[in-house]
Amino acid sequence: PFPYADRIRFNEDDAQVTTIDGEQYLLASHKLTYSDWSLVHV
């Protein structure tokens, strides 16, 4: 399981800065058109 799934809007493309363990990260996601999956990058 992806531990930060609650911070992602899976039904749309999304990018946001989020804090993980006191550090700031860019958390980006892209809904794949050919499957039920989303591509996520931290």
All heavy atoms as TSV, in Angstrom:
chain	resi	resn	atom	element	x	y	z
A	1	PRO	N	N	0.829	-1.206	0.000
A	1	PRO	CA	C	0.000	0.000	0.000
A	1	PRO	C	C	0.869	1.264	0.000
A	1	PRO	O	O	1.895	1.321	0.655
A	1	PRO	CB	C	-0.804	-0.087	1.271
A	1	PRO	CG	C	-0.586	-1.454	1.836
A	1	PRO	CD	C	0.605	-2.030	1.158
A	2	PHE	N	N	0.422	2.258	-0.736
A	2	PHE	CA	C	1.120	3.540	-0.786
A	2	PHE	C	C	0.747	4.347	0.459
A	2	PHE	O	O	-0.426	4.650	0.673
A	2	PHE	CB	C	0.736	4.281	-2.062
A	2	PHE	CG	C	1.466	5.570	-2.263
A	2	PHE	CD1	C	2.839	5.575	-2.416
A	2	PHE	CD2	C	0.784	6.762	-2.297
A	2	PHE	CE1	C	3.525	6.760	-2.606
A	2	PHE	CE2	C	1.453	7.957	-2.490
A	2	PHE	CZ	C	2.825	7.955	-2.647
A	3	PRO	N	N	1.713	4.704	1.304
A	3	PRO	CA	C	1.392	5.316	2.601
A	3	PRO	C	C	0.806	6.726	2.517
A	3	PRO	O	O	0.252	7.204	3.493
A	3	PRO	CB	C	2.732	5.322	3.334
A	3	PRO	CG	C	3.762	5.253	2.278
A	3	PRO	CD	C	3.147	4.501	1.140
A	4	TYR	N	N	0.886	7.390	1.378
A	4	TYR	CA	C	0.392	8.769	1.262
A	4	TYR	C	C	-0.818	8.874	0.349
A	4	TYR	O	O	-1.126	9.940	-0.160
A	4	TYR	CB	C	1.522	9.684	0.785
A	4	TYR	CG	C	2.784	9.472	1.588
A	4	TYR	CD1	C	3.896	8.879	1.029
A	4	TYR	CD2	C	2.823	9.814	2.934
A	4	TYR	CE1	C	5.036	8.645	1.780
A	4	TYR	CE2	C	3.956	9.576	3.694
A	4	TYR	CZ	C	5.055	8.998	3.115
A	4	TYR	OH	O	6.176	8.759	3.860
A	5	ALA	N	N	-1.508	7.779	0.150
A	5	ALA	CA	C	-2.659	7.751	-0.754
A	5	ALA	C	C	-3.759	8.709	-0.315
A	5	ALA	O	O	-4.488	9.245	-1.156
A	5	ALA	CB	C	-3.208	6.331	-0.854
A	6	ASP	N	N	-3.872	8.976	0.963
A	6	ASP	CA	C	-4.914	9.883	1.450
A	6	ASP	C	C	-4.651	11.337	1.046
A	6	ASP	O	O	-5.530	12.176	1.146
A	6	ASP	CB	C	-5.037	9.779	2.970
A	6	ASP	CG	C	-3.765	10.150	3.706
A	6	ASP	OD1	O	-2.658	9.924	3.165
A	6	ASP	OD2	O	-3.865	10.662	4.830
A	7	ARG	N	N	-3.470	11.641	0.522
A	7	ARG	CA	C	-3.118	13.008	0.120
A	7	ARG	C	C	-3.293	13.244	-1.379
A	7	ARG	O	O	-3.016	14.334	-1.866
A	7	ARG	CB	C	-1.665	13.298	0.490
A	7	ARG	CG	C	-1.406	13.128	1.956
A	7	ARG	CD	C	0.033	13.359	2.264
A	7	ARG	NE	N	0.328	12.934	3.636
A	7	ARG	CZ	C	1.374	13.332	4.310
A	7	ARG	NH1	N	2.232	14.156	3.783
A	7	ARG	NH2	N	1.574	12.894	5.530
A	8	ILE	N	N	-3.749	12.245	-2.115
A	8	ILE	CA	C	-3.829	12.325	-3.573
A	8	ILE	C	C	-5.278	12.335	-4.024
A	8	ILE	O	O	-6.106	11.600	-3.499
A	8	ILE	CB	C	-3.103	11.116	-4.210
A	8	ILE	CG1	C	-1.633	11.136	-3.829
A	8	ILE	CG2	C	-3.253	11.133	-5.719
A	8	ILE	CD1	C	-0.896	9.896	-4.262
A	9	ARG	N	N	-5.578	13.153	-5.029
A	9	ARG	CA	C	-6.881	13.127	-5.686
A	9	ARG	C	C	-6.739	12.236	-6.924
A	9	ARG	O	O	-6.231	12.663	-7.956
A	9	ARG	CB	C	-7.295	14.539	-6.087
A	9	ARG	CG	C	-7.748	15.350	-4.884
A	9	ARG	CD	C	-8.046	16.750	-5.285
A	9	ARG	NE	N	-6.949	17.550	-4.732
A	9	ARG	CZ	C	-6.642	18.760	-5.097
A	9	ARG	NH1	N	-7.298	19.347	-6.049
A	9	ARG	NH2	N	-5.648	19.402	-4.531
A	10	PHE	N	N	-7.149	10.995	-6.815
A	10	PHE	CA	C	-6.911	10.009	-7.866
A	10	PHE	C	C	-7.775	10.207	-9.106
A	10	PHE	O	O	-7.451	9.706	-10.163
A	10	PHE	CB	C	-7.114	8.590	-7.328
A	10	PHE	CG	C	-5.997	8.131	-6.440
A	10	PHE	CD1	C	-6.172	8.056	-5.063
A	10	PHE	CD2	C	-4.776	7.782	-6.974
A	10	PHE	CE1	C	-5.140	7.629	-4.243
A	10	PHE	CE2	C	-3.733	7.357	-6.164
A	10	PHE	CZ	C	-3.926	7.285	-4.795
A	11	ASN	N	N	-8.886	10.905	-9.013
A	11	ASN	CA	C	-9.776	11.055	-10.167
A	11	ASN	C	C	-9.357	12.177	-11.107
A	11	ASN	O	O	-10.013	12.410	-12.112
A	11	ASN	CB	C	-11.211	11.298	-9.702
A	11	ASN	CG	C	-11.788	10.077	-9.022
A	11	ASN	OD1	O	-11.405	8.958	-9.334
A	11	ASN	ND2	N	-12.682	10.282	-8.102
A	12	GLU	N	N	-8.275	12.883	-10.797
A	12	GLU	CA	C	-7.828	13.988	-11.635
A	12	GLU	C	C	-6.310	14.119	-11.513
A	12	GLU	O	O	-5.706	13.584	-10.595
A	12	GLU	CB	C	-8.500	15.288	-11.200
A	12	GLU	CG	C	-8.213	15.653	-9.749
A	12	GLU	CD	C	-9.050	16.805	-9.246
A	12	GLU	OE1	O	-10.266	16.619	-9.090
A	12	GLU	OE2	O	-8.473	17.880	-9.012
A	13	ASP	N	N	-5.703	14.830	-12.462
A	13	ASP	CA	C	-4.286	15.123	-12.342
A	13	ASP	C	C	-4.104	16.095	-11.181
A	13	ASP	O	O	-4.905	17.011	-10.996
A	13	ASP	CB	C	-3.757	15.739	-13.629
A	13	ASP	CG	C	-3.699	14.739	-14.770
A	13	ASP	OD1	O	-3.876	13.533	-14.511
A	13	ASP	OD2	O	-3.479	15.155	-15.905
A	14	ASP	N	N	-3.058	15.902	-10.426
A	14	ASP	CA	C	-2.878	16.692	-9.209
A	14	ASP	C	C	-1.388	16.854	-8.920
A	14	ASP	O	O	-0.599	15.946	-9.186
A	14	ASP	CB	C	-3.569	15.966	-8.039
A	14	ASP	CG	C	-3.557	16.771	-6.752
A	14	ASP	OD1	O	-3.657	18.005	-6.820
A	14	ASP	OD2	O	-3.460	16.149	-5.676
A	15	ALA	N	N	-1.012	18.007	-8.400
A	15	ALA	CA	C	0.352	18.240	-7.928
A	15	ALA	C	C	0.266	19.182	-6.734
A	15	ALA	O	O	-0.446	20.181	-6.776
A	15	ALA	CB	C	1.211	18.842	-9.022
A	16	GLN	N	N	0.969	18.825	-5.679
A	16	GLN	CA	C	0.937	19.648	-4.480
A	16	GLN	C	C	2.198	19.418	-3.669
A	16	GLN	O	O	2.851	18.391	-3.781
A	16	GLN	CB	C	-0.286	19.314	-3.648
A	16	GLN	CG	C	-0.374	17.856	-3.231
A	16	GLN	CD	C	-1.680	17.538	-2.543
A	16	GLN	OE1	O	-2.113	18.276	-1.685
A	16	GLN	NE2	N	-2.317	16.464	-2.936
A	17	VAL	N	N	2.532	20.416	-2.868
A	17	VAL	CA	C	3.646	20.276	-1.937
A	17	VAL	C	C	3.077	19.745	-0.638
A	17	VAL	O	O	2.073	20.249	-0.137
A	17	VAL	CB	C	4.349	21.633	-1.716
A	17	VAL	CG1	C	5.434	21.510	-0.665
A	17	VAL	CG2	C	4.933	22.138	-3.021
A	18	THR	N	N	3.702	18.699	-0.103
A	18	THR	CA	C	3.231	18.090	1.134
A	18	THR	C	C	4.414	17.859	2.059
A	18	THR	O	O	5.550	17.726	1.616
A	18	THR	CB	C	2.476	16.775	0.847
A	18	THR	OG1	O	1.862	16.315	2.035
A	18	THR	CG2	C	3.384	15.705	0.309
A	19	THR	N	N	4.160	17.821	3.343
A	19	THR	CA	C	5.206	17.600	4.335
A	19	THR	C	C	5.169	16.152	4.798
A	19	THR	O	O	4.127	15.646	5.199
A	19	THR	CB	C	5.020	18.550	5.542
A	19	THR	OG1	O	5.023	19.899	5.064
A	19	THR	CG2	C	6.138	18.375	6.550
A	20	ILE	N	N	6.324	15.494	4.707
A	20	ILE	CA	C	6.484	14.112	5.136
A	20	ILE	C	C	7.694	14.064	6.058
A	20	ILE	O	O	8.800	14.406	5.630
A	20	ILE	CB	C	6.674	13.158	3.936
A	20	ILE	CG1	C	5.473	13.240	2.990
A	20	ILE	CG2	C	6.909	11.734	4.416
A	20	ILE	CD1	C	5.667	12.520	1.672
A	21	ASP	N	N	7.491	13.674	7.289
A	21	ASP	CA	C	8.569	13.595	8.277
A	21	ASP	C	C	9.365	14.891	8.384
A	21	ASP	O	O	10.586	14.891	8.460
A	21	ASP	CB	C	9.512	12.429	7.971
A	21	ASP	CG	C	8.838	11.073	8.076
A	21	ASP	OD1	O	7.903	10.953	8.896
A	21	ASP	OD2	O	9.237	10.153	7.352
A	22	GLY	N	N	8.659	16.026	8.342
A	22	GLY	CA	C	9.296	17.326	8.512
A	22	GLY	C	C	9.951	17.894	7.264
A	22	GLY	O	O	10.465	19.002	7.291
A	23	GLU	N	N	9.941	17.170	6.162
A	23	GLU	CA	C	10.518	17.626	4.897
A	23	GLU	C	C	9.409	17.890	3.895
A	23	GLU	O	O	8.403	17.189	3.881
A	23	GLU	CB	C	11.466	16.567	4.323
A	23	GLU	CG	C	12.670	16.271	5.167
A	23	GLU	CD	C	13.718	17.372	5.112
A	23	GLU	OE1	O	13.822	18.063	4.075
A	23	GLU	OE2	O	14.415	17.556	6.125
A	24	GLN	N	N	9.588	18.892	3.029
A	24	GLN	CA	C	8.599	19.186	2.005
A	24	GLN	C	C	8.929	18.428	0.723
A	24	GLN	O	O	10.086	18.367	0.302
A	24	GLN	CB	C	8.537	20.679	1.728
A	24	GLN	CG	C	7.904	21.446	2.860
A	24	GLN	CD	C	7.617	22.875	2.464
A	24	GLN	OE1	O	8.363	23.470	1.711
A	24	GLN	NE2	N	6.526	23.408	2.965
A	25	TYR	N	N	7.889	17.851	0.104
A	25	TYR	CA	C	8.019	17.078	-1.132
A	25	TYR	C	C	6.935	17.501	-2.110
A	25	TYR	O	O	5.843	17.896	-1.702
A	25	TYR	CB	C	7.850	15.581	-0.867
A	25	TYR	CG	C	8.948	14.970	-0.055
A	25	TYR	CD1	C	8.868	14.923	1.329
A	25	TYR	CD2	C	10.066	14.427	-0.673
A	25	TYR	CE1	C	9.881	14.358	2.086
A	25	TYR	CE2	C	11.081	13.854	0.070
A	25	TYR	CZ	C	10.980	13.826	1.449
A	25	TYR	OH	O	11.990	13.253	2.186
A	26	LEU	N	N	7.244	17.390	-3.386
A	26	LEU	CA	C	6.235	17.562	-4.422
A	26	LEU	C	C	5.607	16.196	-4.659
A	26	LEU	O	O	6.303	15.227	-4.947
A	26	LEU	CB	C	6.854	18.078	-5.717
A	26	LEU	CG	C	5.892	18.233	-6.886
A	26	LEU	CD1	C	4.823	19.266	-6.569
A	26	LEU	CD2	C	6.644	18.606	-8.143
A	27	LEU	N	N	4.325	16.115	-4.499
A	27	LEU	CA	C	3.566	14.881	-4.688
A	27	LEU	C	C	2.668	15.094	-5.905
A	27	LEU	O	O	1.782	15.943	-5.889
A	27	LEU	CB	C	2.736	14.589	-3.442
A	27	LEU	CG	C	1.905	13.326	-3.388
A	27	LEU	CD1	C	2.796	12.098	-3.498
A	27	LEU	CD2	C	1.105	13.265	-2.105
A	28	ALA	N	N	2.947	14.370	-6.992
A	28	ALA	CA	C	2.215	14.560	-8.236
A	28	ALA	C	C	1.581	13.242	-8.669
A	28	ALA	O	O	2.163	12.177	-8.485
A	28	ALA	CB	C	3.154	15.058	-9.326
A	29	SER	N	N	0.397	13.338	-9.254
A	29	SER	CA	C	-0.273	12.142	-9.755
A	29	SER	C	C	-0.926	12.435	-11.099
A	29	SER	O	O	-1.305	13.572	-11.393
A	29	SER	CB	C	-1.321	11.639	-8.767
A	29	SER	OG	O	-2.365	12.575	-8.639
A	30	HIS	N	N	-1.035	11.406	-11.912
A	30	HIS	CA	C	-1.644	11.498	-13.232
A	30	HIS	C	C	-2.494	10.249	-13.457
A	30	HIS	O	O	-1.998	9.140	-13.371
A	30	HIS	CB	C	-0.561	11.602	-14.315
A	30	HIS	CG	C	-1.099	11.575	-15.705
A	30	HIS	ND1	N	-1.778	12.636	-16.252
A	30	HIS	CD2	C	-1.055	10.608	-16.652
A	30	HIS	CE1	C	-2.136	12.315	-17.483
A	30	HIS	NE2	N	-1.709	11.095	-17.743
A	31	LYS	N	N	-3.771	10.448	-13.711
A	31	LYS	CA	C	-4.686	9.331	-13.991
A	31	LYS	C	C	-4.395	8.773	-15.364
A	31	LYS	O	O	-4.377	9.490	-16.349
A	31	LYS	CB	C	-6.138	9.818	-13.912
A	31	LYS	CG	C	-7.158	8.792	-14.298
A	31	LYS	CD	C	-7.801	8.193	-13.093
A	31	LYS	CE	C	-8.922	7.268	-13.469
A	31	LYS	NZ	N	-8.494	5.909	-13.689
A	32	LEU	N	N	-4.144	7.472	-15.447
A	32	LEU	CA	C	-3.871	6.822	-16.724
A	32	LEU	C	C	-5.177	6.566	-17.461
A	32	LEU	O	O	-6.136	6.055	-16.879
A	32	LEU	CB	C	-3.117	5.511	-16.501
A	32	LEU	CG	C	-1.761	5.668	-15.808
A	32	LEU	CD1	C	-1.136	4.303	-15.563
A	32	LEU	CD2	C	-0.833	6.545	-16.618
A	33	THR	N	N	-5.208	6.909	-18.725
A	33	THR	CA	C	-6.453	6.802	-19.499
A	33	THR	C	C	-6.772	5.370	-19.902
A	33	THR	O	O	-7.920	5.039	-20.152
A	33	THR	CB	C	-6.374	7.661	-20.771
A	33	THR	OG1	O	-5.250	7.251	-21.537
A	33	THR	CG2	C	-6.250	9.135	-20.413
A	34	TYR	N	N	-5.784	4.505	-19.961
A	34	TYR	CA	C	-5.987	3.148	-20.461
A	34	TYR	C	C	-6.157	2.108	-19.355
A	34	TYR	O	O	-6.248	0.917	-19.632
A	34	TYR	CB	C	-4.828	2.738	-21.371
A	34	TYR	CG	C	-3.466	2.900	-20.735
A	34	TYR	CD1	C	-2.924	1.917	-19.927
A	34	TYR	CD2	C	-2.741	4.065	-20.935
A	34	TYR	CE1	C	-1.686	2.070	-19.328
A	34	TYR	CE2	C	-1.495	4.224	-20.349
A	34	TYR	CZ	C	-0.977	3.231	-19.557
A	34	TYR	OH	O	0.233	3.394	-18.961
A	35	SER	N	N	-6.204	2.558	-18.091
A	35	SER	CA	C	-6.398	1.605	-16.999
A	35	SER	C	C	-7.010	2.331	-15.806
A	35	SER	O	O	-7.268	3.522	-15.851
A	35	SER	CB	C	-5.067	0.966	-16.596
A	35	SER	OG	O	-4.268	1.892	-15.907
A	36	ASP	N	N	-7.197	1.597	-14.741
A	36	ASP	CA	C	-7.743	2.153	-13.498
A	36	ASP	C	C	-6.641	2.716	-12.595
A	36	ASP	O	O	-6.902	3.067	-11.463
A	36	ASP	CB	C	-8.465	1.031	-12.744
A	36	ASP	CG	C	-9.907	1.349	-12.494
A	36	ASP	OD1	O	-10.378	2.388	-12.952
A	36	ASP	OD2	O	-10.558	0.535	-11.818
A	37	TRP	N	N	-5.444	2.777	-13.088
A	37	TRP	CA	C	-4.279	3.152	-12.289
A	37	TRP	C	C	-3.991	4.648	-12.391
A	37	TRP	O	O	-4.415	5.321	-13.324
A	37	TRP	CB	C	-3.065	2.397	-12.768
A	37	TRP	CG	C	-3.089	0.935	-12.489
A	37	TRP	CD1	C	-4.143	0.081	-12.625
A	37	TRP	CD2	C	-2.006	0.141	-12.035
A	37	TRP	NE1	N	-3.788	-1.188	-12.307
A	37	TRP	CE2	C	-2.467	-1.177	-11.937
A	37	TRP	CE3	C	-0.690	0.400	-11.712
A	37	TRP	CZ2	C	-1.644	-2.224	-11.507
A	37	TRP	CZ3	C	0.114	-0.636	-11.315
A	37	TRP	CH2	C	-0.368	-1.925	-11.200
A	38	SER	N	N	-3.222	5.126	-11.414
A	38	SER	CA	C	-2.662	6.474	-11.450
A	38	SER	C	C	-1.153	6.369	-11.286
A	38	SER	O	O	-0.660	5.549	-10.518
A	38	SER	CB	C	-3.229	7.339	-10.318
A	38	SER	OG	O	-4.579	7.621	-10.524
A	39	LEU	N	N	-0.440	7.213	-12.012
A	39	LEU	CA	C	1.010	7.299	-11.893
A	39	LEU	C	C	1.312	8.347	-10.832
A	39	LEU	O	O	0.814	9.475	-10.912
A	39	LEU	CB	C	1.608	7.705	-13.242
A	39	LEU	CG	C	3.117	7.856	-13.288
A	39	LEU	CD1	C	3.792	6.512	-13.018
A	39	LEU	CD2	C	3.523	8.403	-14.649
A	40	VAL	N	N	2.091	7.974	-9.815
A	40	VAL	CA	C	2.366	8.867	-8.695
A	40	VAL	C	C	3.875	9.051	-8.574
A	40	VAL	O	O	4.637	8.097	-8.676
A	40	VAL	CB	C	1.790	8.287	-7.378
A	40	VAL	CG1	C	2.142	9.184	-6.209
A	40	VAL	CG2	C	0.301	8.108	-7.488
A	41	HIS	N	N	4.279	10.298	-8.336
A	41	HIS	CA	C	5.689	10.614	-8.171
A	41	HIS	C	C	5.849	11.470	-6.915
A	41	HIS	O	O	5.110	12.415	-6.702
A	41	HIS	CB	C	6.202	11.376	-9.391
A	41	HIS	CG	C	7.636	11.730	-9.300
A	41	HIS	ND1	N	8.633	10.812	-9.513
A	41	HIS	CD2	C	8.250	12.895	-9.000
A	41	HIS	CE1	C	9.800	11.396	-9.364
A	41	HIS	NE2	N	9.597	12.659	-9.048
A	42	VAL	N	N	6.826	11.114	-6.096
A	42	VAL	CA	C	7.136	11.893	-4.890
A	42	VAL	C	C	8.512	12.483	-5.087
A	42	VAL	O	O	9.444	11.807	-5.416
A	42	VAL	CB	C	7.121	11.024	-3.614
A	42	VAL	CG1	C	7.471	11.865	-2.400
A	42	VAL	CG2	C	5.778	10.376	-3.437
